[in-house]
Amino acid sequence: MHFGAGALISGLTYEVVYQKTGNKNKAFLWGLASGVVSGIAKEVYDPVFDEKDLLATTSGSFTATVTINIFEKKTKKKGAD
């Protein structure tokens, strides 16, 4: 469940940032960071901090952002000629 949550959060963030900026590097960093930060926040909120859950969330984030980054086609931003 944590792997999927990290992948979903990071994937959605990656796509939103990439659509807004057209920059794969920014999208990668924001996507990865959003998943990791949400995983940390969730574990801090829980009564017991579980490193395995955080590792699973981070792994999902990393997997999603790397996969999307590899297969995302470069698009030209509107109005940039």
C-alpha positions as CSV (number, residue, x, y, z in Angstrom):
1,M,0.0,0.0,0.0
2,H,2.8,2.4,0.8
3,F,4.6,1.7,-2.4
4,G,1.4,2.4,-4.4
5,A,0.8,5.6,-2.4
6,G,4.3,6.9,-3.1
7,A,4.0,6.1,-6.8
8,L,0.6,7.7,-7.1
9,I,1.6,10.9,-5.3
10,S,4.9,11.2,-7.2
11,G,3.4,10.4,-10.6
12,L,0.6,12.9,-10.3
13,T,3.0,15.6,-9.0
14,Y,5.5,14.8,-11.9
15,E,2.8,15.2,-14.5
16,V,1.4,18.4,-13.1
17,V,4.9,20.0,-12.8
18,Y,5.9,18.8,-16.3
19,Q,2.7,20.1,-17.8
20,K,3.2,23.5,-16.2
21,T,6.9,23.9,-16.8
22,G,7.9,21.5,-19.7
23,N,11.0,20.8,-17.6
24,K,11.8,17.1,-17.0
25,N,14.4,17.9,-14.3
26,K,12.0,20.0,-12.3
27,A,9.2,17.5,-12.7
28,F,11.6,14.7,-11.6
29,L,12.7,16.5,-8.5
30,W,9.3,17.7,-7.5
31,G,7.7,14.3,-8.1
32,L,10.3,12.5,-6.0
33,A,10.3,15.0,-3.3
34,S,6.5,15.0,-3.0
35,G,6.4,11.3,-2.4
36,V,9.3,11.3,0.1
37,V,8.0,14.2,2.1
38,S,4.5,12.8,2.2
39,G,5.9,9.5,3.4
40,I,7.9,11.2,6.1
41,A,4.9,13.3,7.2
42,K,2.7,10.2,7.4
43,E,5.2,8.3,9.5
44,V,5.7,11.3,11.8
45,Y,1.9,11.5,12.2
46,D,1.7,7.7,13.1
47,P,2.1,6.7,16.7
48,V,5.1,4.5,15.7
49,F,7.6,5.6,13.1
50,D,8.1,2.7,10.8
51,E,11.2,2.8,8.6
52,K,10.0,0.0,6.4
53,D,6.9,1.9,5.5
54,L,8.9,5.0,4.7
55,L,11.3,2.9,2.6
56,A,8.3,1.4,0.7
57,T,6.8,4.9,0.0
58,T,10.2,6.2,-1.1
59,S,10.7,3.2,-3.4
60,G,7.3,3.8,-5.0
61,S,8.1,7.5,-5.5
62,F,11.5,6.7,-7.0
63,T,10.1,4.0,-9.3
64,A,7.3,6.2,-10.6
65,T,9.4,9.3,-11.3
66,V,12.2,7.3,-13.0
67,T,9.8,5.4,-15.1
68,I,7.8,8.5,-16.2
69,N,11.0,10.4,-16.8
70,I,12.3,7.8,-19.1
71,F,9.1,7.4,-21.2
72,E,7.9,11.1,-21.1
73,K,8.3,12.6,-24.6
74,K,9.7,16.1,-24.7
75,T,7.1,18.6,-25.6
76,K,7.5,22.1,-26.7
77,K,5.9,24.7,-24.4
78,K,3.1,26.7,-25.9
79,G,4.3,30.0,-27.2
80,A,7.9,29.2,-27.1
81,D,9.1,29.5,-30.7
